[in-house]
Structures are given as C-alpha cells and as structure tokens.
C-alpha cells in the first residue's frame, strides 16, 4: 500500500514538473494575446515596437513603443 501511494505521488510530481516547464517556455515567447472588443477575434501581439491592428476588422488594438531608459 505504501509503495503504491509513493508511486502515485511520484507520477503526480513528474506531471507537475512537466506542466511548470511548459508554462515557463510559454512565457518566454514574449507574445501577448489581445481580444478585439468589436469582433471578438484573439490576436497574438509581439513585443516589438509598432502599431497592431485586428486581423479581421482592422481596428487598432495596441501601440507598442520602445522603453526609454
């Protein structure tokens, strides 16, 4: 019984580690998901400076500027 419980805890720990690794790689990508208020389309915006429009209706979604230090 004890070894079965230990085995399940080990499996859950490995699955948790894989999930955390996936979330870490996903956050490294540096894109932001923005939903258009007019048509509801979700667009991924990169971190590069520029003005970004909705891909389906053409409404401006965001303007990304470079940070001045």
C-alpha positions as CSV (number, residue, x, y, z in Angstrom):
1,X,0.0,0.0,0.0
2,X,2.8,2.4,0.9
3,X,4.7,1.7,-2.3
4,X,1.6,2.3,-4.4
5,X,1.0,5.7,-2.7
6,X,4.6,6.6,-3.2
7,X,4.3,5.6,-6.9
8,X,1.3,7.9,-7.4
9,X,3.0,10.8,-5.6
10,X,6.0,10.3,-7.9
11,X,3.8,10.3,-11.0
12,X,1.9,13.5,-9.9
13,X,5.3,15.2,-9.1
14,X,6.6,14.4,-12.6
15,X,3.4,15.6,-14.2
16,X,3.5,18.8,-12.1
17,X,7.2,19.4,-13.2
18,X,6.2,18.9,-16.8
19,X,3.3,21.4,-16.5
20,X,5.6,24.0,-14.9
21,X,8.2,23.6,-17.6
22,X,5.6,24.0,-20.3
23,X,4.3,27.2,-18.7
24,X,7.9,28.6,-18.4
25,X,8.6,28.0,-22.1
26,X,5.2,29.5,-23.0
27,X,6.0,32.7,-21.0
28,X,9.5,33.1,-22.7
29,X,7.9,33.5,-26.1
30,X,7.1,37.1,-25.4
31,X,3.7,37.5,-27.1
32,X,0.5,38.9,-25.7
33,X,-3.0,37.7,-26.5
34,X,-5.4,40.5,-27.1
35,X,-9.1,40.2,-27.8
36,X,-10.8,42.6,-30.2
37,X,-13.7,44.5,-28.5
38,X,-15.6,44.8,-31.8
39,X,-15.4,41.3,-33.4
40,X,-14.0,39.1,-30.6
41,X,-11.0,37.8,-32.5
42,X,-8.0,37.0,-30.4
43,X,-4.7,38.2,-31.8
44,X,-1.1,37.5,-30.6
45,X,0.9,40.7,-30.4
46,X,4.8,40.5,-30.3
47,X,6.9,42.7,-28.0
48,X,8.4,44.6,-31.0
49,X,7.6,48.3,-31.3
50,X,4.8,49.1,-33.7
51,X,1.1,49.6,-34.1
52,X,-1.0,46.5,-34.3
53,X,-4.5,46.1,-35.9
54,X,-7.1,43.4,-35.6
55,X,-6.6,40.9,-38.3
56,X,-10.3,40.6,-39.2
57,X,-11.8,44.0,-38.8
58,X,-8.7,46.4,-38.9
59,X,-9.4,48.3,-35.7
60,X,-6.3,49.4,-33.9
61,X,-5.6,47.1,-30.9
62,X,-2.4,48.3,-29.4
63,X,0.6,50.6,-30.0
64,X,3.9,49.2,-28.6
65,X,6.6,51.7,-28.0
66,X,10.3,51.2,-27.1
67,X,11.1,52.0,-23.5
68,X,13.4,55.0,-23.0
69,X,15.9,54.5,-20.2
